[in-house]
Amino acid sequence: LAPWVPVVGLEIHAQISSNSKLFSGSQVQFAAPPNSLVSFFDASLPGTLPVLNRRCVEAAVMTGLALNCSINKKSLFDRKHYFYADLPAGYQITQQRVPIAVNGSLSYSLCIDNKMSQMVTKTVRIKQIQLEQDSGKSLHDDIRSQTLVDLNRAGVGLMEVVMEPDMCCGEEAAAAVRELQLILQTLGSSQAVMAEGQLRVDANVSVHHPGEPYGVRTEVKNINSIRFLAKAIDYEIQRQIEELENGGTILNETRAFDSKLGCTVPMRDKEGKQDYRFMPEPNLPPLVLYDAKSLPANMNHQQVINIDWIHERLPDLPSVKRKKLVEEYGILPEHSFTLLNEDGLAEFFESVVKQTQMKPKKVIGWILNDLLSYLKQHSLTVKESPVSSFLLADLLNLLEKKEISSTAAKQVLAELWKGEGKTALEIVKEQKLELLQDQKELEQICQAVIDGQENE
């Protein structure tokens, strides 16, 4: 039989970084007391009307431009009907017909055989980006056999990024989501912290034989970890293949990923467009945006959104930052990926380089092999590091001046981790470590070691 071809598409919901919700003035705050941030509109009291949040629109435009999308100067809002206890209105306001951005692309890099030195760049097409409101949160109490509803999240602004089915495995999907996460964080349009539900992924998965139409797809819903995303997709691909090879059929259904069991489980039948009963949102006019050419001369700039103005202020995206790191410091491309993948690590590296005489190629070794390893071992972020960029640079300067050996430098670093505020030189003197004052003597020692190894 011809091999199976997996097809993977993603729908990603990113919570917009905004002080207030998409259509109300309620505050947005993670882990606030239940139902403490709920306006009359959020609770869908009769007679309340939506008022669009400018910040959310700007964030969506910024994200669309960063993902090479065409921004629609006129977009529309729709009602998407479904019943859920945490959706008080019985519908969600979204953009189904004419979204704010369409036809973009996202380039991401993938390791071959898990080797950072062998990377290939791939591109996934972005079908659209749409603004929509989040639902509330259901809290299931199994002990009392009841479900409680917290509406703090109801109405929070979301960007839904819909990717075309251009991927074929969990690893590709995980790499694409990680790159999108970095872009959102760089733009500031979303904090994209998956642990706090600020980035949630739905994966559409199907398999078929080459040359045949796509198979029936399943949707794996609400995956909140990049690692679990890869596992869920790969499991679902294998499950569908085994089901079809055993003579079974694939149901068009929504499934969930059980991270403890490492498998997907059925949730419900997949709704179709007709189930949602889409209709134009009667309480919101079309969203009209402008560019430099279409902006009327007498228009108040604070009352409109100028696409060109936002485009001019886009920061350097992760791909550009990586290229600059490689060109400016001569480090390996794979090292630039590691620096950007850890929040604050690239800034830490550049700060050390500015304060030390050691070449960047040597500095990167200490950053990745010593600093990063320690932080991961103790579950610390770069900002929580007990060794500041100044202290590490101070240590590397001693090493570069040949005042201490690399072995002594490792010992000093171990003391610096204790966070007692001592400098490298203070620790050297305190520990009575040997200072290598004579460079010729050091060179003779090194040469003797080399000669000895050759003789052996």
C-alpha positions as CSV (number, residue, x, y, z in Angstrom):
1,L,0.0,0.0,0.0
2,A,1.1,3.6,-0.6
3,P,2.2,5.4,2.5
4,W,-0.2,7.6,4.4
5,V,0.1,11.3,4.1
6,P,-0.8,13.2,7.2
7,V,-2.3,16.7,7.0
8,V,-2.3,19.2,9.9
9,G,-3.9,22.6,10.1
10,L,-4.0,24.9,13.2
11,E,-6.4,27.4,14.7
12,I,-4.7,29.4,17.4
13,H,-6.4,31.7,19.9
14,A,-4.1,34.4,21.3
15,Q,-5.4,36.6,24.1
16,I,-4.7,40.3,23.2
17,S,-2.6,42.2,25.7
18,S,-5.0,44.9,26.7
19,N,-6.1,46.5,30.0
20,S,-9.8,46.0,29.2
21,K,-12.0,43.6,27.3
22,L,-12.9,43.6,23.6
23,F,-16.3,45.2,24.0
24,S,-16.5,46.4,27.6
25,G,-14.5,48.4,30.0
26,S,-14.0,45.5,32.4
27,Q,-10.4,45.0,33.6
28,V,-8.4,42.0,32.3
29,Q,-6.4,40.2,35.1
30,F,-5.3,36.6,35.4
31,A,-6.4,34.7,38.5
32,A,-8.6,37.5,39.9
33,P,-11.3,36.4,42.4
34,P,-14.1,34.6,40.4
35,N,-16.7,36.9,38.9
36,S,-15.0,40.1,40.2
37,L,-14.3,41.6,36.7
38,V,-17.7,41.3,35.0
39,S,-19.6,44.2,33.5
40,F,-23.3,44.2,32.7
41,F,-22.4,43.6,29.0
42,D,-20.1,40.7,29.9
43,A,-23.0,39.1,31.8
44,S,-25.3,39.8,28.8
45,L,-27.9,41.8,30.7
46,P,-30.7,43.1,28.4
47,G,-30.1,46.5,26.8
48,T,-26.3,46.5,27.1
49,L,-24.3,47.3,23.9
50,P,-20.8,46.5,22.8
51,V,-18.2,49.3,22.4
52,L,-15.1,48.2,20.4
53,N,-11.7,48.4,22.1
54,R,-9.2,50.4,19.9
55,R,-6.2,48.7,21.5
56,C,-7.4,45.3,20.4
57,V,-7.9,46.4,16.8
58,E,-4.4,47.9,16.7
59,A,-2.9,44.6,18.1
60,A,-4.7,42.6,15.4
61,V,-3.5,44.9,12.6
62,M,0.1,44.8,14.0
63,T,0.0,41.0,14.1
64,G,-1.5,40.8,10.6
65,L,1.3,43.0,9.2
66,A,4.0,40.9,11.0
67,L,2.5,37.8,9.4
68,N,2.5,39.3,5.9
69,C,-1.3,39.5,5.7
70,S,-3.4,41.8,3.7
71,I,-5.3,44.1,6.1
72,N,-9.0,44.6,5.2
73,K,-9.9,48.3,5.3
74,K,-13.4,47.2,6.0
75,S,-14.2,44.2,8.1
76,L,-17.4,42.9,9.7
77,F,-18.6,41.4,12.9
78,D,-20.8,38.3,13.2
79,R,-22.7,36.3,15.8
80,K,-21.7,32.7,16.2
81,H,-24.4,30.9,18.1
82,Y,-23.9,27.9,20.4
83,F,-25.0,27.1,23.9
84,Y,-22.6,26.8,26.7
85,A,-23.0,27.6,30.4
86,D,-20.1,30.0,30.3
87,L,-21.4,31.9,27.3
88,P,-24.2,34.1,28.8
89,A,-25.5,35.6,25.5
90,G,-25.8,32.2,23.8
91,Y,-23.5,33.5,21.0
92,Q,-20.0,34.8,20.5
93,I,-19.1,38.0,18.5
94,T,-16.5,37.1,15.9
95,Q,-15.5,37.9,12.3
96,Q,-16.6,35.0,10.1
97,R,-17.4,36.6,6.8
98,V,-14.9,39.4,6.4
99,P,-12.0,39.2,9.0
100,I,-9.5,42.0,9.8
101,A,-6.6,40.3,8.0
102,V,-6.2,37.6,5.3
103,N,-3.7,35.7,3.1
104,G,-0.5,35.8,5.2
105,S,2.4,33.5,5.8
106,L,4.6,32.4,8.7
107,S,8.1,31.1,8.2
108,Y,9.6,28.8,10.8
109,S,12.7,26.6,11.2
110,L,12.8,22.9,11.9
111,C,15.6,20.7,13.2
112,I,16.4,17.6,11.1
113,D,16.7,14.5,13.3
114,N,16.7,16.8,16.4
115,K,20.1,18.2,15.3
116,M,20.3,22.0,15.9
117,S,23.1,22.2,13.4
118,Q,20.8,20.9,10.6
119,M,17.8,23.2,10.2
120,V,15.4,23.7,7.4
121,T,13.0,26.6,6.9
122,K,9.4,26.0,6.1
123,T,6.4,28.2,5.5
124,V,2.8,27.8,6.5
125,R,0.1,30.0,4.9
126,I,-2.2,32.1,7.2
127,K,-5.8,32.0,6.0
128,Q,-7.0,34.8,8.2
129,I,-6.8,36.6,11.5
130,Q,-10.1,37.5,13.2
131,L,-11.1,39.4,16.3
132,E,-13.4,37.7,18.7
133,Q,-14.5,37.6,22.3
134,D,-13.5,34.8,24.7
135,S,-16.0,32.8,26.7
136,G,-16.1,32.4,30.5
137,K,-14.7,29.5,32.3
138,S,-16.5,26.4,33.7
139,L,-15.1,25.0,36.9
140,H,-16.1,21.4,37.4
141,D,-16.5,20.3,41.0
142,D,-16.5,16.4,40.9
143,I,-16.9,16.1,44.7
144,R,-20.2,18.0,44.8
145,S,-21.2,16.9,41.2
146,Q,-21.7,20.5,40.1
147,T,-20.2,23.1,37.7
148,L,-19.5,26.6,38.7
149,V,-19.1,29.5,36.2
150,D,-16.5,32.3,36.3
151,L,-17.2,35.1,33.9
152,N,-14.0,37.0,34.4
153,R,-12.7,35.8,31.1
154,A,-16.0,36.4,29.3
155,G,-15.5,39.1,26.6
156,V,-11.6,39.2,26.8
157,G,-10.3,40.1,23.3
158,L,-8.8,37.2,21.2
159,M,-7.1,37.0,17.9
160,E,-7.8,33.8,16.1
161,V,-5.0,32.9,13.7
162,V,-6.2,30.3,11.2
163,M,-3.4,28.4,9.4
164,E,-3.9,26.4,6.2
165,P,-3.3,22.6,6.4
166,D,0.3,22.9,5.2
167,M,2.0,20.8,8.0
168,C,2.4,17.1,8.3
169,C,3.5,16.2,11.8
170,G,3.5,17.4,15.4
171,E,7.1,18.7,15.2
172,E,6.2,21.1,12.4
173,A,3.1,22.3,14.2
174,A,5.1,22.9,17.4
175,A,7.8,24.8,15.6
176,A,5.2,27.0,13.8
177,V,3.4,27.8,17.1
178,R,6.6,28.5,18.9
179,E,7.6,31.0,16.2
180,L,4.2,32.6,16.3
181,Q,4.5,32.9,20.1
182,L,7.8,34.7,19.8
183,I,6.4,37.1,17.2
184,L,3.4,37.9,19.4
185,Q,5.6,38.5,22.4
186,T,8.0,40.7,20.3
187,L,5.1,42.8,19.1
188,G,3.5,43.0,22.5
189,S,0.2,42.1,20.9
190,S,-0.1,39.1,23.2
191,Q,1.9,37.8,26.2
192,A,1.1,34.3,24.8
193,V,1.8,32.5,28.0
194,M,0.3,29.1,27.4
195,A,0.3,28.1,31.1
196,E,-2.2,31.0,31.7
197,G,-4.4,30.2,28.7
198,Q,-3.2,33.2,26.7
199,L,-2.4,30.9,23.7
200,R,-4.6,28.0,23.0
201,V,-4.3,25.7,20.0
202,D,-6.9,23.6,18.1
203,A,-5.3,21.1,15.7
204,N,-7.2,19.7,12.7
205,V,-5.7,16.3,11.6
206,S,-6.5,13.9,8.8
207,V,-4.6,11.3,6.7
208,H,-5.0,10.1,3.1
209,H,-3.1,8.2,0.4
210,P,-1.0,10.2,-2.2
211,G,-3.2,11.5,-5.0
212,E,-6.4,10.9,-3.1
213,P,-8.7,13.6,-1.6
214,Y,-8.0,14.6,2.0
215,G,-9.5,12.3,4.6
216,V,-12.1,13.0,7.2
217,R,-10.5,15.3,9.8
218,T,-10.8,15.4,13.6
219,E,-10.2,18.5,15.7
220,V,-8.1,18.2,18.8
221,K,-9.3,21.1,21.0
222,N,-7.7,23.5,23.5
223,I,-4.1,22.3,23.7
224,N,-2.2,24.6,26.1
225,S,1.4,23.4,25.7
226,I,3.7,23.2,22.7
227,R,5.1,19.9,23.9
228,F,1.6,18.4,24.3
229,L,0.7,19.9,20.9
230,A,3.3,17.8,19.1
231,K,2.4,14.7,21.1
232,A,-1.4,15.1,20.5
233,I,-0.9,15.5,16.7
234,D,1.5,12.6,16.3
235,Y,-0.8,10.3,18.4
236,E,-3.9,11.4,16.4
237,I,-2.1,10.7,13.1
238,Q,-1.1,7.2,14.2
239,R,-4.6,6.5,15.6
240,Q,-6.3,7.4,12.3
241,I,-3.8,5.3,10.3
242,E,-4.4,2.3,12.5
243,E,-8.2,2.8,12.5
244,L,-8.3,2.9,8.7
245,E,-5.9,0.0,8.2
246,N,-8.1,-2.1,10.4
247,G,-11.1,-1.4,8.3
248,G,-12.6,1.3,10.5
249,T,-13.8,4.9,9.7
250,I,-12.8,8.3,11.0
251,L,-15.5,10.4,12.5
252,N,-15.7,14.1,12.0
253,E,-15.5,14.9,15.8
254,T,-13.9,17.1,18.4
255,R,-11.4,15.3,20.6
256,A,-9.3,16.3,23.7
257,F,-5.7,15.4,24.5
258,D,-5.2,13.6,27.8
259,S,-1.7,14.5,28.8
260,K,-1.5,11.9,31.5
261,L,-2.5,9.0,29.2
262,G,-0.7,10.5,26.2
263,C,-3.7,10.0,23.9
264,T,-6.7,11.8,22.4
265,V,-10.2,11.1,23.6
266,P,-13.6,11.9,22.1
267,M,-15.5,15.0,23.3
268,R,-18.4,15.6,21.0
269,D,-19.5,15.6,17.3
270,K,-18.0,18.4,15.3
271,E,-20.4,21.3,14.7
272,G,-20.8,22.5,11.1
273,K,-21.3,26.1,9.9
274,Q,-25.1,25.5,9.9
275,D,-25.0,24.6,13.6
276,Y,-23.6,28.0,14.5
277,R,-26.3,30.0,12.6
278,F,-23.9,32.8,11.7
279,M,-25.6,36.2,11.3
280,P,-24.3,39.8,11.0
281,E,-23.8,41.5,14.5
282,P,-26.6,44.1,14.5
283,N,-25.0,46.2,17.3
284,L,-21.6,46.9,15.6
285,P,-21.0,48.8,12.4
286,P,-18.4,47.7,9.9
287,L,-14.8,48.2,11.2
288,V,-13.2,50.8,8.9
289,L,-9.4,51.2,8.8
290,Y,-7.3,53.7,6.8
291,D,-3.8,54.0,5.2
292,A,-1.9,57.1,4.3
293,K,-3.6,57.4,0.9
294,S,-7.2,56.9,2.1
295,L,-7.0,59.0,5.3
296,P,-9.2,62.1,4.8
297,A,-7.5,65.4,5.4
298,N,-10.0,66.6,8.0
299,M,-10.1,63.4,10.0
300,N,-9.2,63.4,13.6
301,H,-6.2,61.0,13.8
302,Q,-7.1,59.8,17.3
303,Q,-10.5,58.6,16.0
304,V,-9.2,56.3,13.3
305,I,-6.5,53.6,12.9
306,N,-3.8,54.2,10.3
307,I,-2.4,50.9,8.9
308,D,0.7,52.6,7.5
309,W,1.4,54.3,10.9
310,I,1.4,50.9,12.6
311,H,3.5,49.3,9.9
312,E,6.2,52.0,10.3
313,R,6.5,51.2,14.0
314,L,6.8,47.4,13.8
315,P,9.8,46.2,15.8
316,D,12.4,43.7,14.5
317,L,10.8,40.3,14.3
318,P,12.6,37.2,15.7
319,S,13.9,36.2,12.2
320,V,15.6,39.6,11.8
321,K,17.0,39.5,15.3
322,R,18.5,36.1,14.7
323,K,20.2,37.3,11.5
324,K,21.6,40.4,13.3
325,L,23.0,38.2,16.1
326,V,24.8,35.9,13.6
327,E,26.1,38.8,11.5
328,E,27.2,41.1,14.4
329,Y,28.7,38.5,16.8
330,G,29.7,35.7,14.4
331,I,27.8,33.0,16.4
332,L,26.3,29.9,14.8
333,P,22.7,30.2,13.5
334,E,21.5,27.5,15.9
335,H,22.9,29.5,18.8
336,S,20.8,32.5,17.7
337,F,17.6,30.3,18.0
338,T,18.5,29.2,21.5
339,L,19.1,32.8,22.5
340,L,15.7,34.0,21.3
341,N,13.8,31.0,22.5
342,E,14.6,31.8,26.2
343,D,13.0,35.1,27.3
344,G,15.7,37.7,28.0
345,L,18.6,35.5,27.1
346,A,19.6,37.4,24.0
347,E,19.7,40.7,25.9
348,F,21.7,39.0,28.7
349,F,24.2,37.7,26.1
350,E,24.6,41.1,24.4
351,S,25.1,42.8,27.8
352,V,27.9,40.4,28.7
353,V,29.6,40.9,25.4
354,K,29.6,44.7,25.9
355,Q,31.2,44.3,29.3
356,T,33.9,41.8,28.5
357,Q,37.0,41.5,26.4
358,M,36.2,37.9,25.5
359,K,35.1,37.2,22.0
360,P,31.4,36.5,21.5
361,K,32.0,33.0,20.2
362,K,33.6,32.1,23.6
363,V,31.0,34.0,25.6
364,I,28.1,32.1,23.9
365,G,29.6,28.8,25.3
366,W,29.5,30.1,28.8
367,I,26.0,31.4,28.3
368,L,24.5,28.2,26.8
369,N,26.6,25.5,28.6
370,D,26.8,27.0,32.1
371,L,24.3,29.8,32.6
372,L,21.3,28.2,30.7
373,S,22.0,24.7,32.1
374,Y,22.0,26.0,35.7
375,L,18.8,28.0,35.1
376,K,17.0,25.0,33.6
377,Q,18.2,22.7,36.4
378,H,16.8,25.1,39.0
379,S,13.7,26.1,37.0
380,L,14.7,29.7,36.9
381,T,14.1,32.4,34.3
382,V,16.9,34.6,33.0
383,K,15.5,37.5,35.0
384,E,15.7,35.3,38.1
385,S,19.4,34.4,37.6
386,P,21.5,34.9,40.7
387,V,24.5,35.7,38.4
388,S,24.0,39.1,36.6
389,S,25.5,40.0,33.3
390,F,28.0,42.2,35.1
391,L,29.2,39.4,37.4
392,L,29.6,36.9,34.5
393,A,31.5,39.5,32.4
394,D,33.7,40.3,35.3
395,L,34.6,36.6,35.6
396,L,35.2,36.2,31.9
397,N,37.5,39.2,31.9
398,L,39.7,37.4,34.5
399,L,39.7,34.3,32.3
400,E,40.4,36.2,29.1
401,K,43.4,38.1,30.8
402,K,44.8,34.7,31.7
403,E,44.6,35.6,35.4
404,I,42.8,32.4,36.3
405,S,42.4,29.0,34.6
406,S,39.2,27.7,33.1
407,T,39.0,25.2,36.0
408,A,39.3,28.0,38.5
409,A,36.6,30.0,36.6
410,K,34.2,27.1,36.9
411,Q,34.8,27.1,40.7
412,V,34.2,30.8,40.9
413,L,31.0,30.5,38.9
414,A,29.8,27.9,41.3
415,E,30.3,30.4,44.1
416,L,28.6,33.2,42.1
417,W,25.5,31.0,41.9
418,K,25.0,31.4,45.6
419,G,24.0,35.0,45.0
420,E,26.0,36.5,47.9
421,G,27.0,39.6,45.9
422,K,30.7,39.0,45.7
423,T,32.7,39.7,42.7
424,A,34.8,37.1,40.8
425,L,38.1,38.5,42.1
426,E,36.8,38.6,45.7
427,I,35.9,34.9,45.4
428,V,39.3,34.1,43.8
429,K,41.1,35.6,46.8
430,E,38.7,34.2,49.3
431,Q,39.1,30.7,47.9
432,K,42.9,31.2,47.5
433,L,42.6,30.0,43.9
434,E,45.8,30.2,41.8
435,L,46.3,33.3,39.8
436,L,48.1,32.7,36.5
437,Q,50.2,35.8,36.3
438,D,52.8,34.5,33.8
439,Q,51.4,34.0,30.4
440,K,54.5,32.3,29.1
441,E,54.3,29.8,31.9
442,L,50.7,29.0,31.0
443,E,51.6,28.6,27.3
444,Q,54.4,26.2,28.3
445,I,52.0,24.1,30.4
446,C,49.5,23.9,27.5
447,Q,52.2,22.9,25.1
448,A,53.5,20.2,27.4
449,V,50.0,18.8,27.7
450,I,49.7,18.7,23.9
451,D,53.1,17.1,23.5
452,G,52.3,14.5,26.1
453,Q,49.0,13.6,24.4
454,E,50.8,13.2,21.0
455,N,53.5,11.0,22.6
456,E,50.8,8.7,24.1
